[in-house]
Amino acid sequence: MTETTFPRGADIAAFHDRCVHTARWEQDAPVQFASGVWCFIERNHRHNSLLWAEEDQARRKNVPDSEIAANKRAIDRNNQARNDAIEKIDEILLTELAAAPRKADAWLNSETAGSMVDRMSVLSLKIFHMNLQTQRADADEAHRETCWQKVLRLKEQRADLAECFDRLLKEAREGRAYFKVYRQFKMYNDPTLNPYLYSQK
């Protein structure tokens, strides 16, 4: 993989923003990328967007418990799919980075590139929804101003994260940095590990 084919942090952030600014994209928009790392960047973002909506709905107080239970199960499914996509991003990038000879003093990054993409996805959702708060006609000016200051901090945080992402991949290509895939073992999803599930047998 050449330098130009690695995803850039700014391009990922721009893609995330385009998606969230399209109404119901996570439910209705066709898949844009059929394979490769962008396929799983898109998949991760789609499941984060679905998670966001389900998390909001799960906090309702005026609906039957059965609806909240359905929200919780949807959260569980989307969270698993989100994590699966993170690992696929890492697998693809690490396969392409395998040819880079690692230097003896290379540093281990505690966070994987896929996890950084996931955080950028969540930040894009926070930016979008916090920005909506700045436009509320039913809220006072103090609320709108407070939310606008939060938007600015969120944008700064995402820009910094995108730079860290680019730096990690650059230094990994040069053999000066590396990261590992540890696998996220979701014990509550595994019927052999969750005692409330295996005890039912």
N, C-alpha and C positions, 0 to 999 in steps of 0.2 A: 504494500500500500504506500503510495507516495504521499508527501506532505499535503498536497492539495486535495486528496481524497478523504482525509480525516475531517470529521465534522468540526466546525468552528463554533465556539461558544456563542458569538454574536448571531450566527446563522440559526442556531438552535433556538435562541431566545426569540428571534424574529418569527420563526416557524410557530413556536408556541403562541405568540401573540396573534398571529393571523388566524389560528384555529379558534382561540377563545373569543375573538371578535366576530366569528361567524355563528349566528344563532343556531342552536341545537346541533352543532357540528359533531359532537361526540356521539349523538344518536343517529343522525341522518346522513352525514357526509360520507361518501365512498372512501375507501382506503386509498391513500395517495401513493404509498410505497409498498411494493409487493415483496421485496427482499432486501437484504443488506441491513446495515446499522440504522439507516433512517426508518426502515420498517418498524423497528422496535422502539426508536425514539417516538415515533407516532403512536404506537400501541401503548407505550407507557403514559403518554400525555392523554390519550383517550380515556384510559382507565382512571387516571387522576381526576379528570373532569367529571366522569361518572361518579366517582367517590365523593367529590365535592357536593354534588346535588343530593346524593343519598345522605351524607352527613347532615346537611341542612334539614332535610325532611325528617330524619330520625329524632330531631329535637322538638318535634311538634307535640303539643299537649292536648289538642282538640280532635284527635283521631283515635280509632280503636287500637288496642295493643297489637292486634294482628298486623296492622299496617306498619307499625314500628318494627315488629319482628321481621317483616319482609324487607324493610330498609336495612336492618342489621345483617341479614343474610346476603343482600346485594353488596353491602360494604365488604363483607368477608370475601366474596367472589372477586370483586374488583381489586381488592388489596392483594390477593394472591396473584392475579394476572399482572398487576403493576410490578410486583416483585419479580415475577418470571421475566418480564420485559427488561428490567434492570440487568438481570443476570445475562440475558442474551446480548445486550449492548456490550457488556464486559467481555463475554466470550469472543465476540466478533473482533473487538479492538485488540484483545490479547493475542488472538491468532495472528493478526496482522503485525503485531509488535514483536512476535516471537523471534523474528529474524534479526532484531536489533541486539547486538552483543551487550550484555549488562556489565557495566564497569564495577570494579571491586568495591568502590565507595558509593555505589548507587543508593539512594534513599527510598525507603518504603513509604508510600503515601497511605495514610490510615483509611482514606475514603476511596472507593473505586470511581472510575470515570462514569460508570452507569449511575451510581448514586448521586453524582453531581448533576447529571442530566435530570434525574428525578427531582432533585431540589429546585433546579431551574424551572421545571414544569409547575411545581407547586407555587413557586414565587410568581410565575405568570398569572396563575389563577388568583393569588392574593392581590396582585397589582390591579387586575381587571375588576374584581369585586370591590376592592377598597375604593377604586376610582368611581364606581357607581355610587358609592356613599357620598362622594363630593358633589353629586348632581341631584341629590334628593331635595325636592321642593318642600317636603313635609318635615325636614330637619332644619335646625337653626344654623346660623352662620358659624357658630363655634364648633359644632359637630362637623360641618363640611371642611373647615380649616384644619381641624385635628386630623381628619382622614386624609387630607391632601398632604400634610406633613408625613404621614405614614406611607403614602404612595411614594414620595421622594426617597424615603429611607429604604423601602422595598426595592426600588429601582437601583439604588446604589448597591445594595446587597447583591442583587442579581448580576450587575455589571462586574462586581468584584469576583463573584463566583465564576462567571464566564471566563475571566482572565485566568483564574486558578486552573480551570479546566484546560484551557489552551496551553498553559505552562506545563501541566502534568503530561499531556500528550507529547509536547515538544521535547521535554526532557526524557520521556520514556523512549522516544524514537532515537535519541542520542545515547541511550544506555545509562543515563544519569539518574533515572527514577523508575519505579515500577509500582504496580498494585496487584492485588490478588482477588480472586473470586472465592469467597468463603462459603457461599450458599446460605440462604435465609431459611432456616428450618422453622416453619410455622406449625408448631406443635398442636395448636388448637384445631388445625385443619386435618390433621392426620389421625384417622380412627385407631391407629395402633399406638398413639402417644397421648391422646386426650383421654383421661380417665373417665370422663362422663360419656364418652363414645364407646370405648372398649368394654366398659362395665355393663353395657346394655346387651352384649352378646350372650 
